[in-house]
């Protein structure tokens, strides 16, 4: 049986209750998160920003890392990078500094590797959350998938994505990003 979780306390609980690993595959070139918009504007204007909306996420990653739990993700990106993707690479220096393992995979390589075109979270290799977005790429919530075959398939995709992806620092250097 599958169930849908909207953003909020039940969704956040997934990040607080996993035991070992939380993995995310990101497949979009843009996310319409309203809380990021001012920071994106500042980034594009080359203005300083202390990313207030990111603080609680960074605290959560630090706490998980200190407890021996791992946050990781692979971002599938189109090249040349969109402004939003460049912003994401810049922001990821803070999350990697907090302990998250972020890697990048060019879209063509992801497609050649048979990776899905949807975003998902995989917690402890057994709890799958397929993410849903509206037409503006605003996150609506996620569907918990309990079908063992689907969970195994998404574990395989995680392994393929991580195998082919480039670590954040190497990717930023390859892209010759000025502000990383």
ChimeraX attribute file (.defattr): number of C-alpha atoms within 10 A of each C-alpha:
attribute: neighborCount
match mode: 1-to-1
recipient: residues
	/A:1	6
	/A:2	10
	/A:3	10
	/A:4	16
	/A:5	17
	/A:6	15
	/A:7	12
	/A:8	9
	/A:9	9
	/A:10	10
	/A:11	15
	/A:12	12
	/A:13	10
	/A:14	15
	/A:15	18
	/A:16	12
	/A:17	11
	/A:18	17
	/A:19	14
	/A:20	15
	/A:21	17
	/A:22	21
	/A:23	23
	/A:24	20
	/A:25	26
	/A:26	22
	/A:27	21
	/A:28	16
	/A:29	19
	/A:30	16
	/A:31	17
	/A:32	15
	/A:33	11
	/A:34	8
	/A:35	12
	/A:36	15
	/A:37	13
	/A:38	13
	/A:39	19
	/A:40	20
	/A:41	14
	/A:42	14
	/A:43	19
	/A:44	13
	/A:45	9
	/A:46	10
	/A:47	10
	/A:48	9
	/A:49	12
	/A:50	8
	/A:51	15
	/A:52	10
	/A:53	12
	/A:54	14
	/A:55	13
	/A:56	10
	/A:57	13
	/A:58	18
	/A:59	13
	/A:60	16
	/A:61	24
	/A:62	21
	/A:63	15
	/A:64	23
	/A:65	16
	/A:66	12
	/A:67	11
	/A:68	12
	/A:69	18
	/A:70	21
	/A:71	24
	/A:72	20
	/A:73	22
	/A:74	24
	/A:75	27
	/A:76	26
	/A:77	22
	/A:78	15
	/A:79	12
	/A:80	10
	/A:81	15
	/A:82	13
	/A:83	13
	/A:84	18
	/A:85	20
	/A:86	23
	/A:87	20
	/A:88	16
	/A:89	22
	/A:90	18
	/A:91	17
	/A:92	19
	/A:93	17
	/A:94	15
	/A:95	21
	/A:96	19
	/A:97	12
	/A:98	20
	/A:99	21
	/A:100	23
	/A:101	17
	/A:102	23
	/A:103	25
	/A:104	23
	/A:105	23
	/A:106	18
	/A:107	19
	/A:108	12
	/A:109	15
	/A:110	21
	/A:111	12
	/A:112	8
	/A:113	13
	/A:114	11
	/A:115	19
	/A:116	14
	/A:117	14
	/A:118	13
	/A:119	18
	/A:120	23
	/A:121	24
	/A:122	24
	/A:123	22
	/A:124	17
	/A:125	18
	/A:126	17
	/A:127	18
	/A:128	25
	/A:129	26
	/A:130	19
	/A:131	21
	/A:132	17
	/A:133	15
	/A:134	10
	/A:135	7
	/A:136	10
	/A:137	14
	/A:138	14
	/A:139	16
	/A:140	13
	/A:141	18
	/A:142	21
	/A:143	16
	/A:144	19
	/A:145	18
	/A:146	15
	/A:147	13
	/A:148	12
	/A:149	10
	/A:150	13
	/A:151	18
	/A:152	14
	/A:153	11
	/A:154	23
	/A:155	19
	/A:156	14
	/A:157	18
	/A:158	21
	/A:159	12
	/A:160	15
	/A:161	24
	/A:162	21
	/A:163	12
	/A:164	16
	/A:165	21
	/A:166	19
	/A:167	15
	/A:168	22
	/A:169	16
	/A:170	12
	/A:171	17
	/A:172	19
	/A:173	11
	/A:174	10
	/A:175	12
	/A:176	10
	/A:177	13
	/A:178	9
	/A:179	11
	/A:180	16
